[in-house]
Amino acid sequence: MAVNDVLEARALAARRGFATLFVDVAFSLQSGEALVVTGPNGSGKTTLLRIVAGLTAPASGEVRWRGEPTRPFDPRLRDVVALNGHWPALKDELTAEENLDAWTALTGQRAARDAIAVALDDVALSRQRRLPVRVLSQGQRRRIGLARLALAKRTLWILDEPLTALDNEAAGMLGDLLDVHLARGGVCVAASHQPLPIGAARTQTLALSS
């Protein structure tokens, strides 16, 4: 491990039932770097993200955060991870504002109403902020996830197919958020079938095979 490494994976392996998804996966990220994980469906991309986030135990190997080994549901990871899954975790009966308020409250870093309004305006949802989520399009729901990232004061972003259902404008918004996050010394691990809008100098890639 290099002195400046923030996140490191060593010889990770994962299984689903009797099937091996991947073996001997390793990477290390320093502040301001992102890892993009690619591979066909079933290769274990989401499983790898869950291992890095501390939500799933690897079959073997370890994840290290700032030089120290972690374990599933490690509070050190819980305190630094912002996870955006493949499907936005939203309550249909709540508005966009209410969903963001509830999410930030759960993290222990409740955002002010003005901050939520700014985050929604930045993703072009200011007119929809008080509508119940059930009436929003899939793309608008994904934009709420972008607003959630903007509000998250977390060092490690874990993104599962973040470009799904985003139009070109929203993909540009994601790129802007990532640029700011990495410039502030954050790190990101993302699984994507599409190239992410991140500068090549800041990006590593990891290809999983089926």
URNOR-V886306 format. One record per pair of residues at least 24 apart in sequence whose ideal C-beta (glycine too) atoms are under 6 Angstrom apart, sorted by the first residue. I is the first residue (numbers start at 1). J is the second residue. Records with the same first field share a line. If there is no record, write none. Layout:
BEGIN
I: J ; J
END
This chain:
BEGIN
4: 30
5: 30
6: 31 ; 187
7: 187
8: 64
9: 63
10: 61 ; 62
11: 61
12: 58 ; 61
13: 59 ; 60 ; 61
14: 44 ; 47 ; 58 ; 59
15: 59
21: 47
22: 208
27: 206
29: 187
31: 185
32: 182 ; 185
33: 187 ; 202
34: 188 ; 198 ; 202 ; 203
35: 189 ; 204 ; 206
36: 190 ; 192 ; 196 ; 203 ; 205
37: 191 ; 206
38: 207
39: 207 ; 208
40: 210
42: 210
43: 208 ; 210
44: 208
45: 191
46: 160
49: 158 ; 160 ; 191
52: 189
53: 81 ; 83 ; 158
80: 154 ; 155 ; 156
81: 154 ; 156 ; 158
82: 152 ; 154 ; 157
83: 158
84: 145 ; 159
85: 160
86: 160 ; 161
88: 141 ; 145
90: 133
92: 133 ; 134
93: 132
95: 130 ; 132
96: 120 ; 125 ; 129 ; 144
97: 129
103: 148
104: 151
109: 153
111: 151
119: 147 ; 150 ; 151
120: 147
123: 147 ; 173
138: 165
139: 165
142: 166
143: 170
146: 173 ; 174
149: 177
150: 177
155: 186
156: 187
157: 188
158: 189
159: 190
160: 191
161: 192
162: 190
163: 194
END
